[in-house]
Amino acid sequence: MGGDYGVDATSGEGDWARAAMAGRSGGGGSSGKMVSLQEFVSSMAPLIDLEKAAEISAESETSSKSLERRGCVMANLKCTDAQTGLMGKTLLEFQPNKGDVLPPHKFGTHDVVALKPNKADAGSAALGQGVVYRLKDSSITVAFDDIPGDGLNSPLRLEKLANEVTYRRMKDALIQLSKAIQTGPSANLVPVLFGEKPPMSSKDAAKFSPFNKNLDESQKDAISKALGSRDVFLLHGPPGTGKTTTIIEIILQEVKRGSKILACAASNIAVDNIVERLSRYRTKLVRLGHPARLLPQVLDSALDAQVLRADNSSLAGDIRKEMKVLNSKLLKAKDKNTKKDIRKELRTLAKEERKRQQLAVADVIKNADVVLSTLTGASSKKLDGITFDLVIIDEAAQALEMACWIALLKGPRCVLSGDHLQLPPTIQSAEAEKKGMVKTLFERLTIAYGDQITSMLTIQYRMHELIMNWSSKELYNNKIKAHSSVADHMLHDLEEVKRSSSTEPTIVLIDTTGCDMEEVKDEEESTMNEGEAAVSIAHAKLLVESGVHASDIGIITPYAAQILMA
């Protein structure tokens, strides 16, 4: 219900509170000795290797059946369609051999996957390796650089792989970073972010006429300081305080000034959220990669769509039609020589189409005021040689610092947005976490410079003030205030919801200590607690009986085993 109602079943001493503060430092910020560029580069390289090894090990040491239960393998699929995508990639669509919907899984857009025969051994060679392009309830579409070999007519499975590309891109950025202090777009920014030069900003507040007339005073103050910054600015946005709203206004004001902007985030969802909000304004923007949410306004801004509308791309239309026909023939062909000839012809056509579309891609990016991508997507060759006036990173407090540098090396100024008092990035390697990989750039700069470069948003628009009060007191020095539109709203204010013992309280904390509700581990070492699950489900049923729609109730747990119990 968007924060209308809070329930927490805890074992003892407040897991929620401990999680919220895990590994995070306090907010005010005070000057401290900052890690040097040389120390950062030399220490981070081995940590990237440790994290990569941990991810690969987690996948390789588990059986296919176990991986399937964990949602990392999608078995018993059939290939139902083949098309040609942007830059000559082959798009294969897979559907379940039995049933109408895909099994429960953890696959997401942009995940790297291996395609194998359904009954192949765990260590067997893949028919092909690709990237998840599109997900629906009933199908999954994967983009392949090369057309997969034989076997597409038999039952298949997809295996989620460790994304080694991400680690390679971070290692490449480390090499560039070590040289950036001497040359490149970020030559003046790098010394500031490593404490070798002080941050600079305009003495007078930057005046602006807002596009959004509903901004509150803390948002306006943050925007003014961001516009006045000459190198780095931190936007501290606690939950529900309109962080994305503020980012959008900063982008619009910078475009009005004539700036070319690179806007990034750690996740595709966060990037698409900015795209969706920004597309409501008349701004020339392009979203690199494939949007995770298939909303019309997001798709319209995607590079794929804009390239297909470009003049240079129209000439490739006939080529794509011919490739589609050949792909259909390939799926039906059984003779090996016939398949070989079709693949050869497809490679030739793909090469020609790629040349034509590369020209269209360059035109689209050159003419855009705002380019948006994930942090690792910012390393795309499509951006080679392009300098941005401003780099904006959302979710910066949940992003690895090394990932942030992939984007930061492309401009002289940056705005980092996030909340270092929420949970940090997930690190798989305990050793890498212990040695400092978990500390983010946002947190590091907050500790070093504090209020000198930071503005915190203080009005929240999401939750009842009784839910907000704990975090405001414990984490934000009582600075967060609830907007009048949400400060006292209740579940029973909703149409068809009646006042009851379930809908009257705003927040309920249930201590399960001493109630014979013990945590146990399943065979995958995932934690579960039958008693807590039963309490949560029972309360959800009471809410439904009071008129709350089941689709409006969210039950959150960090454990896969606990989800399966429901």
C-alpha positions as CSV (number, residue, x, y, z in Angstrom):
1,M,0.0,0.0,0.0
2,G,2.9,2.4,-0.7
3,G,3.8,2.7,3.0
4,D,0.3,3.0,4.4
5,Y,0.7,0.2,6.7
6,G,3.7,-1.5,8.3
7,V,4.1,-5.0,9.9
8,D,7.3,-6.5,11.1
9,A,7.6,-10.0,12.6
10,T,11.1,-10.1,14.1
11,S,13.1,-12.6,16.0
12,G,14.3,-10.8,19.1
13,E,16.2,-7.6,18.7
14,G,15.0,-5.9,15.6
15,D,16.4,-7.3,12.4
16,W,14.9,-4.4,10.4
17,A,16.8,-1.8,12.5
18,R,20.1,-3.8,12.2
19,A,19.7,-4.2,8.5
20,A,19.0,-0.5,7.9
21,M,22.2,0.4,9.7
22,A,24.4,-2.5,8.6
23,G,27.8,-1.2,7.7
24,R,26.7,2.4,7.2
25,S,28.2,5.5,8.6
26,G,26.4,8.5,10.1
27,G,25.1,11.4,8.2
28,G,26.6,14.8,9.1
29,G,30.0,14.2,7.6
30,S,33.3,15.5,8.8
31,S,36.6,15.9,7.0
32,G,38.8,12.9,7.1
33,K,41.8,11.4,5.3
34,M,40.7,10.1,1.9
35,V,42.1,7.1,0.0
36,S,44.5,8.2,-2.7
37,L,44.0,7.4,-6.4
38,Q,47.0,5.0,-6.3
39,E,45.8,3.2,-3.2
40,F,42.4,2.8,-4.7
41,V,43.6,1.4,-8.0
42,S,46.1,-1.0,-6.4
43,S,43.6,-2.3,-3.8
44,M,40.5,-2.5,-6.0
45,A,42.0,-4.7,-8.8
46,P,42.4,-7.8,-6.6
47,L,39.0,-7.3,-5.0
48,I,37.3,-7.3,-8.4
49,D,39.0,-10.6,-9.1
50,L,37.8,-12.0,-5.7
51,E,34.2,-10.9,-6.4
52,K,34.3,-12.4,-9.9
53,A,35.6,-15.7,-8.5
54,A,33.0,-15.8,-5.8
55,E,30.2,-15.4,-8.3
56,I,31.5,-18.0,-10.7
57,S,32.1,-20.4,-7.8
58,A,28.6,-20.0,-6.5
59,E,27.2,-21.1,-9.9
60,S,29.7,-23.9,-10.7
61,E,29.6,-25.7,-7.4
62,T,25.8,-26.3,-7.6
63,S,24.0,-29.0,-9.5
64,S,21.7,-28.2,-12.4
65,K,18.7,-29.5,-10.4
66,S,19.7,-27.3,-7.5
67,L,20.2,-24.3,-9.8
68,E,16.7,-25.0,-11.3
69,R,15.2,-24.9,-7.8
70,R,17.0,-21.6,-7.1
71,G,15.6,-20.2,-10.4
72,C,19.0,-20.0,-12.1
73,V,18.1,-22.6,-14.8
74,M,15.0,-22.6,-17.0
75,A,14.5,-26.2,-18.3
76,N,12.4,-28.0,-20.9
77,L,12.0,-25.1,-23.4
78,K,11.3,-25.0,-27.1
79,C,12.5,-22.4,-29.6
80,T,9.4,-20.9,-31.2
81,D,10.7,-17.9,-33.2
82,A,13.8,-16.3,-34.6
83,Q,14.2,-12.7,-35.6
84,T,16.9,-10.2,-36.4
85,G,17.5,-7.4,-33.9
86,L,19.6,-4.2,-33.8
87,M,23.2,-4.6,-35.1
88,G,22.5,-7.9,-36.7
89,K,21.9,-9.9,-33.5
90,T,19.8,-13.0,-33.6
91,L,16.8,-13.0,-31.3
92,L,15.5,-16.4,-30.3
93,E,12.2,-16.8,-28.4
94,F,11.8,-19.7,-26.1
95,Q,8.6,-21.0,-24.5
96,P,7.9,-23.9,-22.1
97,N,7.4,-27.3,-23.7
98,K,4.6,-28.0,-21.1
99,G,2.2,-25.4,-19.8
100,D,1.5,-21.8,-20.8
101,V,3.8,-19.9,-18.4
102,L,7.5,-19.9,-17.6
103,P,8.5,-21.6,-14.3
104,P,9.5,-19.5,-11.3
105,H,13.0,-18.0,-12.1
106,K,15.5,-15.3,-11.3
107,F,16.3,-14.3,-14.9
108,G,16.2,-10.7,-15.8
109,T,16.8,-8.4,-18.8
110,H,20.5,-8.2,-19.6
111,D,21.4,-11.4,-17.8
112,V,24.0,-13.5,-19.6
113,V,22.8,-17.0,-20.3
114,A,24.0,-20.2,-21.9
115,L,21.8,-22.3,-24.2
116,K,22.1,-26.1,-23.9
117,P,20.3,-29.2,-24.8
118,N,17.8,-30.0,-22.0
119,K,19.5,-33.2,-20.9
120,A,23.1,-32.1,-21.4
121,D,25.6,-32.5,-18.5
122,A,26.3,-29.6,-16.2
123,G,29.8,-29.0,-17.7
124,S,28.9,-29.6,-21.3
125,A,29.5,-27.0,-24.0
126,A,26.8,-24.6,-24.8
127,L,25.0,-24.3,-28.1
128,G,25.4,-20.6,-27.8
129,Q,25.8,-17.7,-25.2
130,G,23.5,-14.7,-25.3
131,V,21.8,-11.9,-23.3
132,V,18.2,-11.9,-22.1
133,Y,16.5,-9.4,-24.4
134,R,12.8,-9.6,-23.3
135,L,10.8,-11.4,-20.6
136,K,7.1,-12.2,-20.7
137,D,5.0,-14.5,-18.5
138,S,4.9,-17.1,-21.3
139,S,8.3,-16.6,-23.1
140,I,11.9,-15.4,-22.8
141,T,13.8,-13.9,-25.7
142,V,17.6,-14.1,-25.9
143,A,19.9,-12.1,-28.2
144,F,22.9,-14.0,-29.6
145,D,25.8,-12.4,-31.5
146,D,26.3,-15.6,-33.5
147,I,23.6,-18.0,-34.6
148,P,23.6,-21.0,-32.2
149,G,24.7,-24.3,-33.6
150,D,22.6,-27.5,-34.1
151,G,20.0,-28.6,-31.6
152,L,17.4,-25.9,-31.8
153,N,14.7,-28.4,-32.7
154,S,15.2,-30.4,-29.6
155,P,14.2,-29.6,-25.9
156,L,16.4,-26.9,-24.5
157,R,17.4,-25.2,-21.3
158,L,18.8,-21.8,-20.4
159,E,21.4,-21.4,-17.6
160,K,22.1,-18.0,-16.0
161,L,25.8,-17.3,-16.0
162,A,28.1,-15.1,-14.0
163,N,28.4,-11.8,-16.0
164,E,32.2,-11.7,-16.6
165,V,31.7,-8.7,-18.9
166,T,30.9,-6.5,-15.9
167,Y,34.1,-7.4,-14.1
168,R,36.2,-6.9,-17.3
169,R,34.6,-3.4,-17.8
170,M,35.5,-2.5,-14.2
171,K,39.1,-3.6,-14.7
172,D,39.3,-1.6,-17.9
173,A,37.9,1.4,-16.1
174,L,40.6,1.0,-13.4
175,I,43.3,1.3,-16.1
176,Q,41.7,4.4,-17.5
177,L,41.2,5.9,-14.1
178,S,45.0,5.6,-13.3
179,K,45.6,7.8,-16.4
180,A,42.6,10.1,-16.0
181,I,44.3,12.5,-13.6
182,Q,46.7,13.5,-16.5
183,T,44.3,13.6,-19.4
184,G,40.7,13.0,-20.4
185,P,37.3,14.6,-19.7
186,S,37.5,13.9,-16.0
187,A,41.0,15.2,-15.4
188,N,39.8,18.0,-13.1
189,L,37.2,15.8,-11.3
190,V,39.4,12.9,-10.4
191,P,41.7,14.9,-8.0
192,V,38.6,16.2,-6.1
193,L,37.1,12.8,-5.7
194,F,40.4,11.5,-4.2
195,G,41.0,14.5,-1.9
196,E,43.9,16.1,-3.9
197,K,41.9,19.2,-4.7
198,P,39.0,20.8,-2.8
199,P,35.5,20.8,-4.3
200,M,34.4,24.1,-5.9
201,S,31.0,25.8,-6.2
202,S,29.5,29.2,-7.0
203,K,29.4,31.5,-4.0
204,D,25.9,32.7,-4.9
205,A,23.0,30.3,-5.1
206,A,22.1,29.4,-8.6
207,K,18.8,30.9,-9.6
208,F,16.4,28.9,-11.8
209,S,12.8,28.9,-12.9
210,P,11.5,25.3,-12.1
211,F,9.8,23.2,-14.7
212,N,8.0,21.4,-11.9
213,K,5.9,23.9,-9.9
214,N,5.4,21.5,-7.0
215,L,8.9,21.3,-5.7
216,D,9.3,21.7,-1.9
217,E,12.0,24.0,-0.4
218,S,14.5,21.2,0.3
219,Q,14.3,20.1,-3.3
220,K,14.7,23.6,-4.6
221,D,17.7,24.1,-2.3
222,A,19.3,20.9,-3.5
223,I,18.8,21.8,-7.2
224,S,20.3,25.3,-6.7
225,K,23.4,23.8,-5.1
226,A,23.7,21.1,-7.8
227,L,23.6,23.8,-10.5
228,G,26.2,25.8,-8.7
229,S,28.6,22.9,-8.3
230,R,31.7,23.0,-10.5
231,D,32.8,19.4,-9.9
232,V,30.8,17.1,-7.4
233,F,27.4,17.4,-5.7
234,L,25.7,14.7,-3.5
235,L,21.9,14.5,-3.4
236,H,21.0,12.7,-0.2
237,G,17.5,11.3,-0.6
238,P,16.0,9.3,2.2
239,P,13.0,7.0,1.2
240,G,10.0,8.8,-0.2
241,T,11.6,12.3,-0.3
242,G,11.3,12.8,-4.1
243,K,14.9,12.0,-5.1
244,T,14.0,11.1,-8.7
245,T,11.8,14.2,-9.0
246,T,14.8,16.3,-8.0
247,I,17.1,14.5,-10.4
248,I,14.7,15.2,-13.3
249,E,14.6,18.9,-12.5
250,I,18.4,19.0,-12.4
251,I,18.6,17.3,-15.8
252,L,16.0,19.7,-17.3
253,Q,17.8,22.8,-15.9
254,E,21.2,21.6,-17.2
255,V,19.7,20.8,-20.7
256,K,18.3,24.4,-20.7
257,R,21.8,25.6,-20.1
258,G,23.0,23.6,-23.1
259,S,24.7,20.8,-21.3
260,K,25.0,17.3,-22.7
261,I,24.3,14.8,-19.9
262,L,25.0,11.1,-19.2
263,A,22.5,9.8,-16.6
264,C,23.2,6.3,-15.1
265,A,22.1,4.0,-12.3
266,A,23.2,0.6,-11.0
267,S,20.0,-1.1,-12.1
268,N,17.9,-1.1,-15.3
269,I,14.7,-0.3,-13.3
270,A,16.2,2.9,-11.9
271,V,17.4,4.0,-15.3
272,D,14.0,3.3,-16.9
273,N,12.3,5.2,-14.1
274,I,14.3,8.3,-15.0
275,V,13.5,7.7,-18.7
276,E,9.8,7.4,-18.1
277,R,9.7,10.6,-16.0
278,L,12.0,12.6,-18.3
279,S,10.1,11.6,-21.5
280,R,7.1,13.7,-20.3
281,Y,9.1,16.7,-21.2
282,R,10.4,17.9,-24.6
283,T,13.9,16.7,-24.2
284,K,16.0,14.8,-26.7
285,L,17.0,11.7,-24.9
286,V,18.2,8.2,-25.8
287,R,18.2,5.1,-23.6
288,L,21.2,2.8,-24.3
289,G,20.5,-1.0,-23.9
290,H,17.1,-2.6,-23.9
291,P,14.6,-1.2,-21.5
292,A,13.7,-3.6,-18.7
293,R,10.1,-2.3,-18.6
294,L,8.1,-2.5,-21.8
295,L,6.3,0.8,-21.4
296,P,5.5,2.7,-24.6
297,Q,7.3,5.9,-23.6
298,V,10.4,4.0,-22.5
299,L,10.5,2.0,-25.8
300,D,10.1,5.1,-27.8
301,S,13.2,6.6,-26.2
302,A,15.3,3.4,-26.6
303,L,18.2,3.4,-29.0
304,D,16.7,0.5,-30.9
305,A,13.5,2.4,-31.7
306,Q,15.3,5.7,-32.6
307,V,17.8,3.9,-34.9
308,L,15.0,2.1,-36.7
309,R,13.4,5.6,-37.4
310,A,16.7,7.1,-38.6
311,D,17.4,7.6,-42.3
312,N,20.5,5.4,-42.3
313,S,18.5,2.6,-40.8
314,S,15.7,2.6,-43.4
315,L,18.1,1.1,-45.9
316,A,18.6,-1.9,-43.7
317,G,14.9,-2.7,-43.6
318,D,15.1,-5.0,-46.6
319,I,18.1,-6.8,-45.2
320,R,16.3,-7.5,-41.9
321,K,13.3,-8.9,-43.8
322,E,15.6,-11.2,-45.8
323,M,17.3,-12.3,-42.5
324,K,14.0,-13.1,-40.9
325,V,13.1,-15.4,-43.8
326,L,16.5,-17.1,-43.5
327,N,16.2,-17.5,-39.8
328,S,12.8,-19.2,-40.2
329,K,14.4,-21.6,-42.8
330,L,17.2,-22.3,-40.4
331,L,14.8,-23.4,-37.6
332,K,13.1,-25.8,-40.0
333,A,16.2,-27.1,-41.9
334,K,17.6,-30.6,-41.0
335,D,20.3,-31.0,-43.6
336,K,23.7,-29.9,-42.2
337,N,25.0,-28.5,-45.5
338,T,21.8,-26.5,-45.9
339,K,22.2,-25.1,-42.3
340,K,25.8,-24.2,-43.0
341,D,24.9,-22.3,-46.2
342,I,22.1,-20.4,-44.4
343,R,24.4,-19.4,-41.6
344,K,27.0,-18.1,-44.0
345,E,24.4,-16.0,-45.8
346,L,23.1,-14.7,-42.5
347,R,26.6,-13.6,-41.4
348,T,27.1,-11.7,-44.6
349,L,23.8,-9.9,-44.3
350,A,24.4,-9.2,-40.6
351,K,27.7,-7.5,-41.5
352,E,26.1,-5.3,-44.0
353,E,23.2,-4.4,-41.7
354,R,25.6,-3.6,-38.9
355,K,27.5,-1.1,-41.0
356,R,24.3,0.8,-41.9
357,Q,23.0,0.8,-38.4
358,Q,26.3,2.0,-36.9
359,L,25.9,5.3,-38.8
360,A,22.3,5.6,-37.5
361,V,23.5,4.9,-33.9
362,A,26.2,7.6,-34.1
363,D,23.6,10.2,-35.4
364,V,21.1,9.4,-32.6
365,I,23.6,9.7,-29.8
366,K,25.2,12.8,-31.3
367,N,21.9,14.6,-31.4
368,A,20.7,13.6,-27.9
369,D,20.8,16.1,-25.0
370,V,20.6,13.2,-22.4
371,V,22.0,9.7,-22.8
372,L,20.8,7.1,-20.2
373,S,22.3,3.8,-19.4
374,T,23.3,1.5,-16.6
375,L,26.7,2.1,-15.1
376,T,28.3,-0.9,-16.9
377,G,26.4,0.1,-20.0
378,A,28.2,3.4,-20.0
379,S,31.3,1.5,-21.3
380,S,29.5,0.9,-24.6
381,K,31.7,1.5,-27.6
382,K,28.8,3.6,-28.9
383,L,30.0,6.3,-26.5
384,D,33.6,6.2,-27.5
385,G,35.0,9.7,-28.1
386,I,31.9,11.4,-26.6
387,T,32.4,13.8,-23.7
388,F,29.5,14.9,-21.5
389,D,29.2,18.1,-19.5
390,L,27.6,16.4,-16.6
391,V,27.4,12.8,-15.3
392,I,24.5,11.9,-13.0
393,I,24.4,8.7,-11.1
394,D,21.2,7.6,-9.3
395,E,21.4,4.8,-6.7
396,A,25.0,5.8,-6.1
397,A,24.9,4.6,-2.5
398,Q,24.0,1.1,-3.7
399,A,26.5,0.9,-6.5
400,L,30.1,-0.3,-6.4
401,E,32.5,2.6,-6.6
402,M,34.4,0.9,-9.4
403,A,31.2,0.7,-11.4
404,C,30.6,4.4,-10.9
405,W,34.0,5.2,-12.4
406,I,32.9,3.7,-15.7
407,A,30.5,6.6,-16.1
408,L,32.5,9.3,-14.2
409,L,35.4,9.1,-16.6
410,K,33.3,10.7,-19.3
411,G,32.8,14.2,-17.8
412,P,34.2,17.0,-15.7
413,R,31.2,17.3,-13.3
414,C,29.0,14.8,-11.5
415,V,25.9,14.6,-9.3
416,L,25.6,11.5,-7.2
417,S,22.2,10.7,-5.8
418,G,21.4,8.1,-3.1
419,D,21.1,7.3,0.6
420,H,24.2,5.9,2.3
421,L,22.1,5.0,5.4
422,Q,20.2,2.3,3.6
423,L,21.6,-1.1,2.8
424,P,25.0,-1.2,0.9
425,P,25.7,-3.0,-2.4
426,T,25.5,-6.8,-2.3
427,I,29.0,-8.4,-2.2
428,Q,29.3,-12.1,-2.7
429,S,33.0,-12.4,-1.6
430,A,33.3,-12.1,2.2
431,E,37.0,-11.4,1.8
432,A,36.3,-8.6,-0.8
433,E,33.7,-7.1,1.5
434,K,36.0,-7.2,4.5
435,K,38.7,-5.5,2.6
436,G,36.5,-2.5,1.7
437,M,34.8,-3.3,-1.6
438,V,31.4,-2.6,0.1
439,K,32.2,1.1,0.8
440,T,30.6,3.3,-1.9
441,L,31.9,6.5,-3.5
442,F,28.8,8.2,-2.1
443,E,29.6,7.2,1.4
444,R,33.3,8.0,1.1
445,L,32.6,11.5,-0.2
446,T,30.0,12.1,2.5
447,I,32.5,11.2,5.2
448,A,35.2,13.4,3.6
449,Y,33.2,16.5,2.7
450,G,29.9,16.3,4.4
451,D,27.6,19.3,4.1
452,Q,30.1,21.1,1.9
453,I,28.9,19.2,-1.1
454,T,25.7,17.6,0.2
455,S,22.0,18.5,0.4
456,M,19.5,16.2,2.1
457,L,15.8,16.1,1.1
458,T,13.7,16.4,4.2
459,I,10.0,16.1,3.2
460,Q,8.8,12.5,2.5
461,Y,5.6,11.8,0.5
462,R,5.3,8.0,1.0
463,M,4.4,6.9,4.5
464,H,2.4,7.7,7.6
465,E,4.5,9.8,10.0
466,L,4.4,7.0,12.7
467,I,6.2,4.6,10.2
468,M,8.6,7.4,9.3
469,N,9.4,8.5,12.9
470,W,11.7,5.6,13.8
471,S,14.1,6.0,10.8
472,S,14.0,9.8,11.1
473,K,15.1,9.6,14.7
474,E,17.6,6.8,14.4
475,L,19.2,7.6,11.0
476,Y,18.4,11.2,10.0
477,N,18.7,13.3,13.2
478,N,14.9,13.9,13.2
479,K,15.2,16.0,10.1
480,I,12.6,14.1,8.0
481,K,9.0,15.4,8.1
482,A,5.9,13.8,6.5
483,H,4.0,15.8,3.9
484,S,0.5,16.6,4.9
485,S,-0.9,14.4,2.1
486,V,0.5,11.3,3.8
487,A,1.2,12.2,7.4
488,D,-2.0,10.7,8.9
489,H,-3.5,8.6,6.0
490,M,-4.9,5.2,7.1
491,L,-5.9,2.0,5.3
492,H,-9.5,2.6,6.3
493,D,-9.5,5.9,4.4
494,L,-9.5,3.9,1.2
495,E,-12.8,3.2,-0.6
496,E,-14.4,-0.1,0.5
497,V,-11.9,-0.7,3.3
498,K,-13.6,-0.7,6.7
499,R,-12.2,0.3,10.1
500,S,-11.1,-2.8,12.1
501,S,-8.5,-4.0,14.5
502,S,-6.4,-4.8,11.4
503,T,-6.7,-1.5,9.6
504,E,-6.8,0.9,12.6
505,P,-3.1,0.6,13.6
506,T,-0.5,2.3,11.4
507,I,2.5,0.1,12.3
508,V,2.6,-3.2,14.2
509,L,5.8,-4.8,15.5
510,I,5.5,-8.4,16.5
511,D,8.2,-9.9,18.7
512,T,8.3,-13.7,18.1
513,T,11.0,-14.4,20.7
514,G,10.0,-17.3,22.9
515,C,7.1,-18.4,20.7
516,D,8.7,-21.6,19.4
517,M,9.3,-19.8,16.0
518,E,12.9,-20.9,15.3
519,E,14.8,-20.2,12.1
520,V,16.0,-23.2,10.1
521,K,18.0,-23.6,6.8
522,D,16.8,-25.5,3.7
523,E,19.1,-27.6,1.6
524,E,20.2,-24.4,-0.3
525,E,21.2,-22.8,3.0
526,S,18.4,-20.3,2.7
527,T,16.7,-19.2,6.0
528,M,13.1,-19.9,6.7
529,N,10.8,-19.5,9.7
530,E,7.4,-21.3,9.4
531,G,6.0,-19.4,12.4
532,E,6.8,-15.9,11.1
533,A,5.4,-16.9,7.6
534,A,2.2,-18.0,9.3
535,V,1.9,-14.8,11.2
536,S,2.4,-12.7,8.1
537,I,-0.1,-14.7,6.0
538,A,-2.7,-14.6,8.8
539,H,-2.4,-10.8,9.1
540,A,-2.7,-10.4,5.3
541,K,-5.9,-12.5,5.4
542,L,-7.4,-10.2,8.0
543,L,-6.6,-7.2,5.8
544,V,-8.3,-8.8,2.9
545,E,-11.4,-9.5,5.1
546,S,-11.4,-5.8,6.0
547,G,-11.7,-4.9,2.3
548,V,-8.0,-4.4,1.3
549,H,-7.4,-5.8,-2.2
550,A,-4.9,-8.7,-2.1
551,S,-3.0,-7.1,-5.0
552,D,-2.3,-4.0,-2.8
553,I,-0.6,-6.0,0.0
554,G,3.2,-6.7,-0.1
555,I,5.0,-9.2,2.0
556,I,8.7,-8.7,2.0
557,T,11.4,-11.3,2.9
558,P,15.1,-11.4,2.0
559,Y,15.1,-15.2,1.8
560,A,14.0,-17.4,-1.2
561,A,13.0,-20.3,1.1
562,Q,10.6,-18.0,3.0
563,I,9.0,-17.0,-0.3
564,L,8.4,-20.6,-1.3
565,M,6.7,-21.3,2.1
566,A,3.9,-18.9,1.2
